[in-house]
Amino acid sequence: MLGLALLSLLAATPPAPTRWVTDEAGLLTPSTRLALDRRLEELERSTGHQVLVWIGKTTAGEPIELFAERAFRAWKPGRAKLDDGVVLFVFAEDRSLRLEVGYGLEPILTDAQSSRIINERIAPLLKAGDADGALTSGVEALITTLGGAPAPSAPAPRTLTTPEWVALGAAIIGFLVLLIIRPDLALRLITLMLFLRRGGRGGGTGFSGRGGRSGGGGASGRW
């Protein structure tokens, strides 16, 4: 019962964003939101790294670190196996913000760098009432930090061993025999395999890749 009561106090995890910049608090002017969205889209196209900005009103009392980690895990930003996603969370009513960094970018966008971007580039301008300037400055700092860094290397494909090649050949022969004897069962098997493969990827968010692992790297701040 206590666990259910605590869970009820948490702000609901928002749906995964479909654009690079989401402003649910109306903090940015439309022109700035669009400009930042385009800049982050360009960053992803040129480097592969996925940086999102998500602006809400409040975490409803939940520590921003917990909210950010929970949302990051649910949204899975970045590319699968590379975990090169970054999300900048901003909560207008709480006057708090958080940079959550995926595993693959933690060596590039360190905790210290994240803290400097928040405390030197974003928070002072937010405190001065210049939200457009604050988020523009923060995004440009992230682009500078990540833009020149090569994308993390994907692991090299593993070569099949001799027993695995034998097993694969036997499976292919077995499937061909099944296709001749019971084509209906073969079709069902193909359909099942496609369904399982599609389900294993998870739902789409409008972005390529499914990363999502974060080791808690990043930094938090207030203004």
Stockholm file with secondary structure:
# STOCKHOLM 1.0

chainA/1-223         MLGLALLSLLAATPPAPTRWVTDEAGLLTPSTRLALDRRLEELERSTGHQVLVWIGKTTAGEPIELFAERAFRAWKPGRAKLDDGVVLFVFAEDRSLRLEVGYGLEPILTDAQSSRIINERIAPLLKAGDADGALTSGVEALITTLGGAPAPSAPAPRTLTTPEWVALGAAIIGFLVLLIIRPDLALRLITLMLFLRRGGRGGGTGFSGRGGRSGGGGASGRW
#=GR chainA/1-223 SS CHHHHHHHHSCCCCCCCSSSEEESSCCSCHHHHHHHHHHHHHHHHHHCCEEEEEEESCCTTSCHHHHHHHHHHHHCCSCTTTCCEEEEEEETTTTEEEEEECGGGTTTSCHHHHHHIIIIIIHHHHHTTCHHHHHHHHHHHHHHHHHTSCCCCCCCCCCCCHHHHHHHHHHHHHHHHHHHHCHHHHHHHHHHHHHHHHHHHCCCCSSSCCCCCCCSEEEEEEC
#=GC SS_cons         CHHHHHHHHSCCCCCCCSSSEEESSCCSCHHHHHHHHHHHHHHHHHHCCEEEEEEESCCTTSCHHHHHHHHHHHHCCSCTTTCCEEEEEEETTTTEEEEEECGGGTTTSCHHHHHHIIIIIIHHHHHTTCHHHHHHHHHHHHHHHHHTSCCCCCCCCCCCCHHHHHHHHHHHHHHHHHHHHCHHHHHHHHHHHHHHHHHHHCCCCSSSCCCCCCCSEEEEEEC
//
